[in-house]
Amino acid sequence: MARSDIAWGDEEGFRAGLAARPELRHVYGLTGYRTEADLRAFFDGEATLFDEVQAWLADEVHDGVLARQDDMRAVFWVALEADRDVMAFHLRWSEHLVDHTV
């Protein structure tokens, strides 16, 4: 079942969300544009890695999640609550991770 309760925010909102929800203690950053083709796809309005991550979060995460897409830095930030979601996220997206905070 797709989720509709994923909290999205800008940088300030994401930081405030993390401060207000200490249970979201696993924070990941994924790089979105590694090649010129990735960048071109973004500017051409085609599906990108960020779109894939958003769909995966909606379908696979069971507990609390906070996400932020930073197009200017080409990083997608995700904060997760449940260990099972953290493990599944890491297994699925580990090749794209640029930062991880526990």
C-alpha positions in Angstrom: 0.0 0.0 0.0 1.4 3.4 -1.0 2.0 5.8 1.8 0.6 9.3 1.9 2.1 10.3 5.2 5.7 10.9 4.2 6.8 14.2 5.5 8.6 16.4 2.9 10.3 19.6 3.6 12.8 22.2 2.6 16.2 22.4 4.4 14.8 24.3 7.4 11.7 22.1 7.6 13.8 19.0 7.4 16.1 20.1 10.2 13.1 21.1 12.3 11.4 17.8 11.6 14.5 15.9 12.8 14.7 18.0 15.9 11.0 17.4 16.7 11.1 13.7 16.0 14.1 12.2 17.7 12.9 8.7 16.8 14.1 9.5 13.2 17.7 8.8 14.2 18.9 7.2 10.9 19.7 9.9 8.3 21.0 9.1 4.9 22.1 11.2 1.9 22.0 9.8 -1.6 23.7 11.3 -4.6 21.3 11.8 -7.5 23.3 12.9 -10.5 26.5 11.0 -11.1 26.8 11.5 -14.9 25.9 14.0 -17.5 23.1 11.7 -18.6 21.6 11.8 -15.0 21.7 15.6 -15.1 20.2 15.8 -18.5 17.4 13.5 -17.5 16.6 15.8 -14.5 16.5 19.0 -16.7 14.5 17.2 -19.4 11.9 16.2 -16.9 12.6 12.5 -17.2 12.5 10.0 -14.3 15.6 10.2 -12.0 17.0 8.3 -9.1 15.1 10.6 -6.8 11.8 9.6 -8.4 12.8 5.9 -7.8 13.6 6.6 -4.2 10.4 8.4 -3.6 8.4 5.5 -5.0 10.4 3.0 -3.0 9.8 5.0 0.2 6.0 5.2 -0.5 5.8 1.4 -1.1 8.3 -0.1 1.2 8.8 2.0 4.4 6.6 0.9 7.3 7.3 3.4 10.0 8.3 7.1 10.4 10.1 8.8 7.5 11.1 12.3 6.7 12.6 13.2 3.2 14.1 16.1 1.5 15.1 16.5 -2.2 17.9 19.0 -2.7 18.1 19.5 -6.5 20.8 22.2 -6.3 23.2 19.9 -4.4 21.9 16.7 -6.1 21.3 15.0 -2.8 18.2 13.3 -1.5 18.0 13.2 2.3 16.0 10.5 4.1 15.5 10.0 7.9 14.0 6.7 9.0 12.7 5.4 12.3 12.5 1.6 12.3 15.5 -0.6 12.1 13.8 -2.9 9.5 13.3 0.1 7.3 16.8 1.2 7.8 18.2 -2.2 6.8 16.0 -2.4 3.8 16.8 1.1 2.7 20.6 0.5 3.1 20.4 -2.8 1.1 18.5 -1.2 -1.7 20.3 2.1 -2.0 23.8 1.6 -0.6 25.6 2.2 -3.9 24.2 5.8 -3.9 24.9 6.7 -0.3 27.1 9.8 0.2 26.4 10.3 3.9 24.9 8.3 6.8 24.3 9.4 10.4 23.1 7.1 13.1 
